[in-house]
Amino acid sequence: ICSKSSEIPVALGSSFLTEFILMGVPGILSWQHWLSLPLALLYALDLVTNTLIVTVICQEASLCQPMYCLGILAIVDMGLVITIMPKSVVILWFNAKTISFTECFAQMYTIHFLLPWSIFVCMAIDRYAAICRPLKYTSIVTESVMVKEALLMVLRNCVAPKLLREITVPRIKSTTIFVLTWGSLACLVIAGKSTALTSLSGQPGSDNLQKCQSCHAGSVERAVQCIPPALNLLVYALKNKELKQGLYQQGMFQDLTSSNSSRIQVSEFILMGFPGIHSWQHWLSLPLALLYALALIANTLIITIIYQKVSLHQPMYYFLGILAIVDMGLATTIMPKILAILWFNAKTISLPECFAQMYAIHCFITMESGIFVFMAIDRYVAICKPLRYPSIVTESFVVKATVLMVLRNCGTVMSVPVLAAQRNYCSKNQIEHCLCSNLGVTSLSCDDRKINSINQLILAWTIMGGDLGLIMISYALILQSVLKLNSAEAASKALNTCTSHLILIFFFYTVIVVLSITHSSKMKVPLIPVLLNVLHNVIPPALNPMVYALKNKDLRQGLYQMIRLELKGNH
């Protein structure tokens, strides 16, 4: 990030430079990209937890008090991490280290402006008045006073960073500004806390412990200023009784079904199986069990071959290995329950299990779609930019792509089970399906489920539609590049490397389109969309390894070598 401590040798007006280069974390430049995962997780945690705090304080009337200027702190903390983290992650993921003068100074100004010491002062004064002047508290610390303090903080912080921003200011003068600004604020915070604690120590009574704890949460949070945005909710929610109660009332520390505990009358769902064929649906267990076994065995073989054969340690095959893991996860999410329904008539499923299955299904399906995108990008670079392929598609690229897919898919689809859990399931609990699909579950709700349908539609168009669009663009560019080749043999060889990928993509997205059409048209034969939904989650995991093994020469040779070694070992 751009900080005042960074040495800038010349003034902007006399410099021929137009940009800076942010090198990253000094001393670990070769492996600093591995820090991107914890930093990205911290960034997501910052945004989620601080949004929770602001939401609870806004919605709970009992928390609309001056003490809970914690909401302002949450907003400031979100602004601080948004100022820093996107650029930091871009540096670590995409090596985009350049930053213009204007952007650098703007970031420097924003960081200094958003440092939350002024809010800590207001919170310390609030605790001092509440503990040392309890009878006058309501007349001293009012909403009007808090508004004035907020305006004063904004005005003061707008001016102070401008002095720090001037790179011509001598180091001694910069130190003086820092001490007068931030040092004075630190002294005010310490003085306020010390006075409050001294006042408590001189008063008898057990209530003093609770009053002391009201100061303690803020003190702990300030003592660990390295990652304050992520700590706000954790520290204050654990140490503050009123905020904790507000979170419980909003259902943010409970499971998904607890948020509707006052309204939900249904404690479990019943998965009826395949509609219209309940009397003989158990005969479907044999082909489904064989497909499930085939999916597990075939994908395990793919992973084993890629792991053992050194020549397959390439990005293209790494993506195939990740696809195999995702396929096994998808099949395992639904098949054990379906087989239990068909074999043992175990049709009941609790609400948490149902919503967890719904979340896992959406995660794995969007993950598979994302893998297809990166495999298409891999083929595009290999065919259209063959000389740059080793430098663009590296092992580091695969790791970053995988992390990006996990973060995107785990975060975006969370809205599906959350919104489903908010519905009121008052009477019906029989689902005409073999698994907990979003539309199948929400169709049982007694209230309006329009928001669920809209959310499902938005996710389908943004995630699946966006992925399909990127894949089509990649293959359009590949086709354009291949058509320019003079040799028909070279063109055929280039397209042959994409054949297996195109077969899987065609099947995957065709079934999704058909499913969408059947659901929207509300077919009179409900068996068809249910059967398609189940097969869409079972056939691709079994089909993917077979297609790649048949169409890919290196993978096929690896399979033959493994079988040959097994036969030799048996003899």
matplotlib code that plots the C-alpha trace (Angstrom):
import matplotlib.pyplot as plt

x = [0.0, 1.0, 2.1, 3.8, 6.8, 7.6, 10.6, 9.6, 12.9, 11.5, 8.5, 5.7, 6.1, 9.8, 9.6, 9.6, 8.0, 4.3, 3.7, 5.0, 5.6, 4.2, 6.6, 4.5, 5.8, 9.5, 11.7, 9.2, 8.5, 9.0, 6.2, 4.1, 1.2, 0.4, -0.7, -3.6, -5.8, -5.8, -5.9, -8.9, -10.7, -10.0, -11.3, -14.5, -14.8, -14.4, -17.2, -19.6, -19.1, -19.2, -22.3, -23.9, -23.1, -24.6, -27.7, -28.3, -27.9, -30.2, -32.9, -32.8, -34.4, -32.7, -29.3, -30.1, -28.0, -24.9, -22.9, -23.4, -21.4, -19.9, -22.0, -19.9, -16.7, -18.0, -18.6, -15.2, -13.5, -15.2, -14.0, -10.5, -10.3, -11.9, -9.2, -6.4, -7.4, -8.5, -5.1, -3.2, -5.1, -4.6, -0.8, -0.7, -2.9, -2.2, 1.1, -0.4, 2.0, 1.9, -0.1, -0.3, 0.7, -2.9, -4.1, -1.2, -1.8, -5.5, -5.0, -2.5, -5.0, -7.9, -6.0, -5.0, -8.6, -10.2, -7.9, -10.5, -8.7, -11.3, -14.1, -12.2, -12.0, -15.8, -16.3, -13.9, -15.7, -19.1, -17.8, -16.4, -19.7, -21.7, -19.5, -18.2, -21.3, -24.2, -26.9, -25.9, -25.2, -28.5, -28.2, -24.4, -24.2, -27.2, -27.8, -27.1, -23.7, -22.9, -23.8, -21.6, -18.7, -19.1, -19.0, -15.9, -14.2, -14.8, -13.6, -10.5, -9.6, -10.1, -7.5, -4.9, -4.1, -3.5, -0.5, 0.9, 0.3, 2.8, 6.0, 8.1, 7.4, 10.6, 10.7, 10.8, 7.7, 5.9, 6.7, 5.4, 2.1, 1.8, 2.4, 0.1, -2.7, -2.6, -0.6, -3.1, -6.0, -4.2, -3.7, -7.4, -8.5, -6.1, -7.1, -10.8, -10.4, -8.1, -10.5, -13.5, -11.6, -10.3, -13.9, -15.1, -12.3, -13.6, -17.2, -18.5, -21.0, -21.1, -22.4, -19.0, -17.8, -20.4, -19.5, -15.9, -16.6, -18.4, -15.0, -13.1, -14.4, -13.2, -9.8, -9.2, -10.2, -7.8, -4.9, -5.0, -5.2, -3.5, -6.8, -9.5, -12.2, -12.3, -12.3, -15.1, -18.0, -16.2, -14.9, -18.0, -20.5, -18.7, -18.3, -21.5, -24.7, -27.1, -25.3, -25.2, -29.0, -29.6, -27.6, -29.6, -32.9, -31.8, -30.8, -27.2, -25.6, -28.1, -28.5, -30.6, -33.8, -33.5, -34.2, -37.8, -38.2, -41.1, -43.0, -41.8, -44.2, -42.5, -39.5, -38.5, -39.2, -40.1, -38.4, -41.0, -38.7, -39.7, -43.2, -45.7, -43.7, -43.5, -44.6, -41.7, -39.1, -36.9, -36.0, -34.1, -31.7, -29.6, -28.7, -28.2, -26.0, -23.9, -23.6, -22.5, -19.9, -18.7, -18.3, -16.3, -14.0, -13.4, -12.7, -10.4, -8.5, -8.2, -6.7, -4.4, -3.1, -2.5, -0.7, 1.5, 2.4, 5.0, 4.3, 0.7, 1.8, 0.6, -2.1, -4.5, -4.5, -4.5, -7.8, -9.0, -8.0, -9.9, -12.9, -12.7, -12.7, -15.7, -17.6, -17.1, -18.3, -21.4, -22.3, -21.6, -23.8, -27.0, -26.5, -26.3, -29.6, -31.3, -30.2, -31.4, -34.8, -35.0, -33.6, -34.6, -37.5, -35.6, -37.4, -37.2, -34.6, -34.2, -34.3, -30.6, -29.6, -31.9, -30.6, -27.0, -27.6, -29.1, -26.0, -23.6, -25.3, -25.2, -21.6, -20.4, -22.5, -21.2, -17.7, -17.9, -19.0, -16.1, -13.6, -15.0, -14.2, -10.6, -10.2, -11.5, -9.0, -6.2, -7.1, -7.3, -3.8, -2.4, -3.8, -3.8, -0.7, 1.4, 4.8, 3.5, 1.6, 4.3, 4.6, 0.8, -0.7, 1.5, 1.0, 0.5, -2.3, -4.0, -3.8, -5.2, -7.9, -9.0, -9.0, -11.0, -13.6, -13.9, -14.4, -16.9, -19.0, -19.1, -20.0, -22.5, -24.7, -25.1, -28.1, -30.0, -30.3, -30.5, -33.5, -35.1, -34.7, -36.5, -39.7, -42.6, -43.2, -46.4, -48.2, -46.8, -43.6, -43.7, -41.2, -41.9, -38.2, -35.2, -33.1, -33.5, -33.8, -34.4, -37.7, -38.9, -38.4, -39.7, -42.8, -44.0, -43.8, -47.0, -45.7, -44.5, -41.5, -41.0, -37.7, -36.3, -37.3, -35.7, -32.5, -32.3, -32.8, -30.1, -27.6, -28.3, -27.8, -24.8, -22.8, -23.8, -24.7, -21.5, -19.4, -21.1, -20.5, -16.7, -16.5, -18.2, -15.9, -12.8, -13.8, -14.8, -11.3, -9.9, -11.9, -10.9, -7.2, -7.5, -9.2, -6.1, -3.8, -2.7, -2.3, -5.5, -3.6, -2.5, -6.0, -7.4, -4.9, -5.6, -9.3, -8.9, -7.5, -10.7, -13.2, -13.5, -14.0, -16.7, -18.6, -18.7, -19.7, -22.4, -24.0, -23.6, -25.2, -27.8, -29.3, -29.3, -31.2, -33.7, -34.2, -34.9, -37.4, -39.3, -39.4, -40.7, -43.3, -44.6, -44.9, -47.9, -45.5, -43.4, -41.3, -39.3, -37.7, -37.0, -35.4, -33.3, -32.2, -31.0, -29.3, -27.6, -26.0, -25.0, -24.2, -21.5, -19.3, -19.5, -19.2, -16.3, -13.5, -14.7, -14.8, -11.3, -9.9, -11.2, -10.2, -6.9, -3.9, -1.6, -4.4, -5.2, -1.5, -1.4, -4.4, -2.9, 0.4, -1.5, -3.5, -0.4, 1.4, -1.6, -1.6, 2.1, 1.7, -1.0, 1.1]
y = [0.0, 3.7, 4.9, 8.1, 6.0, 5.1, 7.0, 9.2, 10.8, 13.7, 16.0, 15.2, 18.4, 17.8, 14.0, 12.3, 9.2, 8.6, 5.7, 3.7, 0.0, -1.7, -4.7, -6.4, -8.0, -7.4, -10.4, -13.0, -11.8, -15.3, -16.8, -13.9, -15.0, -17.7, -14.9, -14.1, -16.8, -15.7, -12.0, -12.7, -14.6, -11.7, -9.2, -11.3, -11.6, -7.9, -7.0, -9.7, -9.1, -5.3, -5.4, -7.6, -5.0, -2.1, -4.2, -5.2, -1.7, -0.2, -2.8, -3.2, -0.1, -0.9, -0.4, 3.0, 4.7, 6.9, 4.0, 2.2, 4.5, 1.1, 1.3, 4.3, 2.3, -0.6, 1.7, 3.2, -0.2, -1.4, 1.7, 1.1, -2.5, -1.6, 1.1, -1.4, -5.0, -5.0, -3.6, -5.9, -9.0, -7.8, -7.6, -11.1, -12.8, -11.0, -9.3, -5.9, -3.9, -0.5, 2.4, 5.9, 9.0, 10.1, 6.7, 6.4, 9.7, 9.2, 5.9, 7.5, 10.2, 7.8, 5.5, 8.4, 9.8, 6.5, 5.6, 5.2, 6.8, 9.7, 7.1, 5.5, 8.9, 9.3, 5.8, 6.4, 9.7, 7.9, 5.2, 7.9, 9.8, 6.6, 5.3, 8.5, 10.7, 8.2, 10.7, 13.2, 10.7, 11.1, 14.8, 14.9, 12.1, 12.7, 12.0, 15.7, 15.4, 12.3, 14.1, 17.0, 14.7, 12.9, 16.1, 17.3, 14.0, 14.3, 17.9, 17.2, 14.0, 15.8, 18.4, 16.3, 13.8, 16.7, 17.7, 14.1, 13.9, 16.7, 14.8, 18.0, 18.1, 17.3, 14.1, 16.1, 18.1, 14.9, 13.3, 16.4, 16.2, 12.6, 13.0, 16.1, 14.3, 10.6, 10.8, 13.3, 11.1, 8.1, 10.0, 11.0, 7.4, 6.2, 9.0, 8.3, 4.6, 5.2, 7.7, 5.3, 2.3, 4.5, 5.6, 2.0, 0.8, 3.2, 2.1, -1.0, -3.4, -6.3, -4.2, -2.6, -5.8, -5.4, -1.7, -2.6, -5.2, -2.5, -0.8, -4.0, -4.9, -1.6, -1.9, -5.4, -4.3, -1.3, -3.5, -5.6, -2.9, -5.1, -6.5, -4.4, -4.7, -8.4, -8.3, -5.8, -8.2, -11.0, -8.9, -6.8, -9.6, -11.8, -9.0, -7.0, -8.5, -6.2, -6.6, -10.4, -10.4, -8.3, -10.8, -13.7, -12.0, -11.4, -15.1, -14.4, -16.7, -19.5, -22.1, -21.3, -22.7, -20.8, -17.6, -18.7, -20.7, -18.6, -19.3, -22.7, -25.5, -28.1, -29.7, -32.0, -32.6, -35.9, -36.6, -38.7, -39.7, -39.7, -38.4, -40.7, -43.9, -44.3, -47.9, -49.1, -46.4, -48.7, -50.5, -47.3, -47.9, -50.4, -48.1, -45.1, -47.1, -48.3, -44.7, -43.6, -46.4, -45.6, -41.9, -42.7, -45.3, -43.4, -40.1, -41.8, -43.4, -40.0, -38.4, -41.3, -41.3, -37.6, -37.8, -40.8, -39.9, -37.1, -36.1, -35.2, -32.6, -29.8, -27.1, -28.8, -32.0, -30.2, -28.7, -32.1, -33.4, -30.6, -31.4, -35.0, -34.0, -31.7, -34.4, -36.9, -34.2, -33.5, -37.2, -37.9, -34.9, -36.4, -40.2, -41.7, -40.0, -41.1, -44.7, -44.6, -43.4, -46.1, -49.0, -48.3, -45.9, -43.3, -40.3, -37.9, -35.1, -32.4, -28.7, -28.0, -31.1, -30.1, -26.5, -27.9, -30.2, -27.4, -25.2, -28.0, -28.8, -25.2, -24.9, -28.0, -27.2, -23.6, -24.9, -27.3, -24.4, -22.3, -25.1, -25.4, -21.6, -22.0, -25.1, -23.1, -20.3, -22.9, -24.2, -20.6, -19.7, -23.1, -22.7, -18.9, -18.0, -21.1, -19.4, -17.6, -20.6, -21.8, -18.3, -17.5, -20.9, -21.9, -23.9, -20.5, -19.7, -23.0, -22.3, -18.7, -19.9, -22.6, -20.1, -17.6, -20.3, -21.5, -17.9, -16.9, -20.0, -20.5, -16.8, -16.1, -19.2, -18.7, -16.6, -19.7, -21.6, -18.4, -17.2, -20.7, -20.8, -17.5, -18.9, -20.1, -23.8, -24.1, -27.3, -29.1, -31.0, -33.6, -32.8, -34.5, -34.9, -37.1, -34.1, -30.7, -28.5, -24.8, -24.6, -27.9, -26.8, -23.3, -24.5, -25.8, -22.4, -20.6, -17.1, -15.4, -17.1, -14.6, -13.4, -17.0, -17.3, -13.9, -14.8, -18.2, -16.4, -13.8, -16.4, -18.5, -15.6, -14.0, -17.2, -19.9, -17.4, -15.5, -18.7, -19.9, -16.5, -16.7, -20.2, -19.2, -16.2, -18.4, -21.0, -18.4, -17.0, -20.5, -21.2, -17.9, -18.7, -22.3, -21.1, -18.9, -22.0, -23.0, -26.7, -28.7, -31.3, -28.6, -27.3, -30.8, -31.5, -28.2, -28.8, -32.4, -31.2, -29.4, -32.1, -33.8, -30.5, -29.4, -32.7, -32.2, -28.5, -29.3, -31.9, -29.9, -26.7, -28.4, -30.2, -26.9, -25.1, -28.0, -28.0, -24.3, -24.7, -27.5, -25.7, -22.4, -24.2, -26.2, -29.5, -31.7, -34.7, -33.7, -36.9, -35.4, -32.4, -34.4, -37.2, -34.7, -33.0, -36.2, -37.4, -34.0, -34.5, -38.1, -38.6, -35.8, -37.2, -40.7, -39.3, -36.8, -39.4, -41.7, -38.9, -37.7, -41.2, -42.0, -38.7, -37.9, -39.9, -39.1, -40.0, -43.2, -44.2, -43.5, -45.7, -48.6, -48.3, -48.5, -51.5, -53.2, -52.6, -54.0, -57.1, -57.7, -57.2, -59.9, -62.4]
z = [0.0, -0.4, 3.1, 4.3, 5.4, 1.8, 0.5, -2.4, -3.7, -5.8, -5.8, -8.2, -10.1, -11.0, -11.5, -14.8, -13.2, -13.9, -11.6, -8.6, -8.3, -5.1, -4.7, -2.0, 1.3, 1.5, 2.0, 0.8, -2.8, -4.2, -2.2, -1.1, -3.3, -0.8, 1.6, -0.7, 0.7, 4.4, 3.3, 1.1, 3.9, 6.3, 3.8, 3.4, 7.2, 7.6, 5.2, 6.5, 10.3, 10.0, 7.9, 10.6, 13.2, 11.2, 10.4, 14.0, 15.4, 12.7, 13.3, 17.1, 18.7, 22.1, 20.4, 19.0, 21.8, 21.7, 23.2, 19.9, 17.8, 17.2, 14.0, 12.8, 13.6, 11.5, 8.5, 8.9, 9.2, 6.0, 4.2, 5.5, 4.3, 0.9, 0.5, 1.0, 0.3, -3.4, -4.5, -2.2, -3.5, -7.1, -6.5, -5.0, -7.6, -10.9, -10.2, -11.0, -9.0, -10.8, -9.3, -10.6, -8.6, -8.3, -7.1, -4.7, -3.0, -3.0, -1.2, 1.2, 2.1, 2.5, 4.8, 7.1, 6.9, 7.9, 10.9, 13.7, 16.6, 16.8, 17.2, 20.0, 21.7, 21.5, 22.8, 25.7, 26.6, 26.4, 28.9, 31.2, 31.3, 31.8, 34.7, 36.4, 35.8, 35.6, 36.7, 34.1, 31.3, 29.5, 29.4, 28.5, 25.9, 23.6, 19.9, 19.2, 20.9, 18.9, 15.6, 16.6, 17.5, 14.2, 12.2, 14.2, 13.5, 9.8, 9.6, 11.7, 9.7, 6.4, 7.3, 9.2, 6.4, 3.9, 6.1, 6.1, 2.3, 1.5, 0.6, 1.1, 4.8, 6.8, 8.8, 12.1, 11.1, 10.1, 13.4, 15.2, 13.3, 14.1, 17.8, 18.1, 16.1, 17.0, 20.2, 21.7, 20.8, 22.4, 25.6, 25.6, 25.2, 28.0, 30.3, 29.8, 30.4, 33.4, 35.0, 34.5, 36.1, 39.0, 39.6, 39.6, 42.0, 44.6, 44.5, 46.2, 44.5, 42.2, 39.3, 38.9, 37.2, 34.5, 34.1, 33.8, 31.1, 29.1, 28.8, 28.4, 24.9, 23.5, 25.2, 23.9, 20.4, 20.4, 21.8, 18.6, 16.0, 13.4, 12.2, 13.9, 11.2, 11.5, 15.3, 15.8, 15.7, 17.5, 20.4, 20.9, 20.3, 22.9, 25.5, 25.0, 26.3, 24.4, 21.1, 21.6, 22.3, 19.2, 17.1, 18.5, 17.8, 14.2, 14.0, 13.0, 15.6, 15.1, 12.5, 9.4, 10.9, 14.2, 12.4, 11.8, 15.1, 16.1, 12.8, 11.6, 12.5, 10.4, 12.0, 9.1, 5.4, 3.7, 0.4, -1.4, -4.3, -7.9, -8.4, -10.1, -9.7, -5.9, -6.1, -8.2, -7.9, -5.8, -9.1, -10.1, -7.2, -9.2, -12.2, -9.8, -7.5, -10.5, -11.7, -8.3, -8.0, -11.5, -10.6, -7.5, -9.1, -12.4, -10.7, -8.2, -11.1, -12.8, -9.7, -9.1, -12.7, -12.6, -9.3, -10.2, -13.8, -13.9, -17.5, -16.5, -13.9, -16.1, -15.5, -18.0, -16.0, -12.6, -13.6, -14.6, -11.2, -9.5, -11.7, -10.5, -6.9, -7.4, -9.3, -6.4, -4.0, -6.0, -6.4, -2.7, -1.7, -3.1, -3.9, -0.3, 0.6, -2.6, -2.1, 1.5, 0.3, -2.4, -0.3, 3.3, 2.8, 4.9, 3.5, 6.4, 6.5, 9.1, 8.0, 8.7, 6.7, 3.9, 3.7, 4.0, 1.1, -0.9, -0.3, -1.1, -4.4, -5.6, -4.5, -6.4, -9.6, -9.8, -9.0, -12.0, -14.2, -13.0, -13.7, -17.3, -17.7, -16.6, -18.8, -21.7, -20.9, -20.7, -24.2, -25.5, -24.3, -25.5, -29.0, -29.6, -27.5, -27.6, -27.0, -23.9, -22.5, -20.0, -18.5, -18.3, -17.3, -14.4, -11.2, -9.4, -11.9, -11.1, -7.3, -7.8, -10.1, -7.6, -4.6, -6.7, -7.6, -4.0, -2.7, -5.5, -5.3, -1.5, -1.0, -3.8, -3.4, 0.4, -0.4, -1.7, 1.6, 3.7, 1.8, 1.8, 5.6, 5.9, 4.5, 6.7, 6.4, 8.3, 7.1, 4.1, 4.5, 1.7, -1.1, -4.5, -5.1, -4.2, -3.0, -1.5, -4.5, -3.9, -5.9, -4.5, -0.9, -1.2, -3.0, 0.4, 2.1, 3.2, 2.4, -0.8, -2.3, -5.1, -3.7, -3.8, -7.5, -8.3, -6.4, -8.2, -11.6, -10.8, -9.8, -12.8, -15.2, -13.4, -12.5, -15.0, -17.8, -17.2, -17.2, -20.4, -22.0, -21.2, -22.5, -25.8, -26.2, -25.6, -28.1, -30.7, -30.4, -30.6, -33.8, -35.3, -34.6, -36.0, -39.2, -39.9, -39.9, -43.4, -42.5, -42.1, -40.1, -37.6, -37.3, -36.7, -34.1, -32.3, -32.3, -31.1, -27.8, -27.2, -28.2, -24.8, -23.1, -25.6, -25.1, -21.3, -21.6, -24.1, -21.9, -18.6, -19.9, -22.1, -19.1, -17.2, -20.0, -20.3, -16.5, -16.5, -19.3, -17.6, -14.3, -15.8, -18.0, -15.0, -16.9, -16.2, -15.8, -12.7, -13.1, -16.0, -14.3, -11.1, -13.1, -15.2, -12.0, -10.4, -13.6, -14.1, -10.7, -11.3, -15.0, -15.4, -12.5, -14.2, -17.7, -17.3, -16.6, -19.4, -22.0, -21.1, -20.9, -24.4, -26.0, -24.3, -25.4, -22.4, -19.9, -21.7, -21.7, -18.0, -17.4, -19.5, -17.5, -14.2, -15.3, -16.5, -13.2, -11.3, -13.4, -13.0, -9.2, -9.1, -11.0]

ax = plt.figure().add_subplot(projection="3d")
ax.plot(x, y, z, "-o")
ax.set_aspect("equal")
plt.show()
